């Protein structure tokens, strides 16, 4: 019994380890994938990044349904290994381990973030620095502060999704953090 308890605690730590760094794992609801795809205007060979990709479910869906090239970055070791193993035989899906602040986003056509607003200013600076001008950014739940979104769509789950372009991120004030 003690072995099981230790194993269970370790499993939970690995699963929710992202919470220790920045945000807990809260998967995007599958019923919202079409809303996100519509905002992103996904089509064949669109390069779609998911920052905090979890199990990669959305990446697998977009790759199969739209032919998008999908990139996931995940900080939780357990979720990373799970999605990495699933992606091994998928040409259009790449999964990377680590903190997305340490990964290059310059190839992205679309970046999806279901993150915590306390990180948004730091994320915004990274996106402005690295993304192409025409790149789209989709935020789940919370908008960027003092930056007008180009569109807001409510998913079937009730979650709101905010669409931006890199150029719209450059319009609001940038705080030093």
C-alpha positions in Angstrom: 0.0 0.0 0.0 2.8 2.6 0.8 4.2 1.9 -2.7 0.9 2.7 -4.3 0.6 6.0 -2.3 4.1 7.1 -3.3 3.4 6.2 -6.9 0.1 8.1 -6.9 1.6 11.2 -5.4 4.5 11.1 -8.0 1.9 10.7 -10.7 -0.1 13.7 -9.6 3.1 15.8 -9.2 4.1 14.9 -12.8 0.7 15.5 -14.2 0.2 18.9 -12.6 3.8 20.0 -12.5 3.0 22.8 -14.9 1.1 24.5 -12.0 4.4 24.8 -10.1 5.8 26.8 -13.0 3.0 28.9 -14.3 -0.4 27.3 -14.9 -2.2 24.0 -14.1 -3.4 21.7 -16.9 -6.8 22.7 -18.0 -7.6 21.1 -21.3 -9.4 23.0 -24.0 -12.8 21.4 -24.6 -13.2 19.4 -27.8 -16.5 21.0 -28.6 -14.6 24.3 -28.9 -12.1 23.1 -31.5 -14.3 24.3 -34.4 -14.5 27.8 -32.9 -10.8 28.0 -32.5 -10.2 26.6 -36.1 -12.6 29.2 -37.5 -10.8 32.1 -35.6 -7.5 30.8 -36.8 -8.8 30.3 -40.4 -7.0 26.9 -40.4 -6.2 25.4 -43.7 -3.7 22.9 -45.1 -0.1 23.6 -44.0 -1.0 26.4 -41.6 1.6 26.3 -38.8 -0.3 26.2 -35.5 1.4 26.4 -32.2 -0.2 25.5 -28.9 1.7 26.9 -25.9 1.0 24.5 -23.1 -0.3 21.7 -25.3 -1.1 19.1 -22.6 -2.0 15.8 -24.2 -1.9 17.4 -27.7 -5.6 16.5 -28.4 -6.2 19.8 -30.2 -3.1 19.4 -32.3 -4.0 15.9 -33.4 -7.5 17.1 -34.3 -6.3 20.1 -36.3 -3.7 18.1 -38.1 -6.2 15.4 -39.2 -9.2 17.6 -40.0 -7.5 20.6 -41.6 -4.0 19.3 -42.6 -2.4 21.9 -40.3 1.3 21.5 -39.3 1.0 21.6 -35.5 3.6 22.3 -32.8 3.0 21.8 -29.1 5.1 22.9 -26.3 4.5 21.3 -22.9 6.2 21.8 -19.5 4.7 18.9 -17.7 6.9 15.8 -18.2 4.0 13.3 -18.0 1.8 15.2 -20.5 4.9 15.8 -22.8 5.8 12.1 -22.9 2.2 11.1 -23.5 1.8 13.5 -26.4 5.3 12.9 -27.8 4.8 9.1 -28.0 1.4 9.7 -29.8 3.1 12.1 -32.2 6.0 9.8 -33.2 4.3 8.6 -36.4 2.6 11.8 -37.3 4.5 13.9 -39.8 2.5 17.1 -39.2 2.8 17.1 -35.4 5.9 18.1 -33.4 5.9 18.1 -29.6 8.6 19.9 -27.6 9.3 19.8 -23.9 9.9 22.8 -21.7 9.0 26.3 -21.0 7.6 28.0 -24.1 9.5 31.2 -23.1 12.6 29.3 -24.2 11.3 28.2 -27.6 11.4 30.1 -30.9 7.9 30.9 -32.2 9.0 32.7 -35.4 7.6 30.1 -37.7 4.0 30.2 -36.3 1.1 31.3 -38.4 -1.2 30.9 -35.4 -0.4 30.7 -31.6 -3.0 29.4 -29.2 -2.6 30.2 -25.5 -4.8 28.9 -22.6 -2.7 30.6 -19.9 -3.0 32.8 -16.9 -3.4 36.5 -17.3 -0.5 37.3 -14.9 1.8 36.0 -17.6 0.3 37.9 -20.5 2.6 40.9 -20.5 5.6 38.7 -20.7 4.0 36.6 -23.4 3.0 39.7 -25.3 6.6 40.9 -25.4 7.7 37.5 -26.7 5.1 37.4 -29.4 5.9 40.9 -30.5 9.6 40.1 -30.7 9.3 36.7 -32.5 6.1 36.4 -34.6 5.6 37.4 -38.2 3.5 40.5 -38.6 0.5 38.6 -40.0 0.6 35.9 -37.3 -2.6 35.3 -35.4 -2.8 34.9 -31.6 -5.8 33.2 -29.9 -6.3 33.5 -26.2 -8.7 31.4 -24.2 -10.8 32.9 -21.3 -9.0 36.2 -20.7 -8.0 39.0 -23.2 -4.8 41.0 -23.2 -5.1 44.1 -21.0 -5.6 47.4 -22.9 -5.3 45.7 -26.3 -8.4 45.5 -28.5 -9.1 42.0 -29.9 -10.0 41.7 -33.6 -12.7 39.2 -32.8 -14.3 37.4 -29.8 -16.1 34.1 -30.2 -17.8 32.0 -27.6 -17.1 28.3 -27.8 -19.8 25.6 -27.3 -18.4 25.1 -23.8 -19.0 28.7 -22.9 -15.4 29.8 -23.0 -14.6 33.0 -24.8 -11.7 33.0 -27.4 -10.0 36.3 -28.3 -8.3 36.8 -31.6 -5.3 39.2 -32.2 -2.7 39.7 -34.8 0.9 40.6 -33.9 0.4 44.1 -35.2 -2.6 44.6 -32.9 -0.5 43.6 -29.9 1.9 46.4 -30.7 -0.8 49.0 -30.2 -1.3 48.9 -26.5 1.1 50.1 -23.8 3.9 47.7 -22.9 4.8 47.4 -19.2 8.2 46.6 -17.8 8.1 43.4 -15.9 
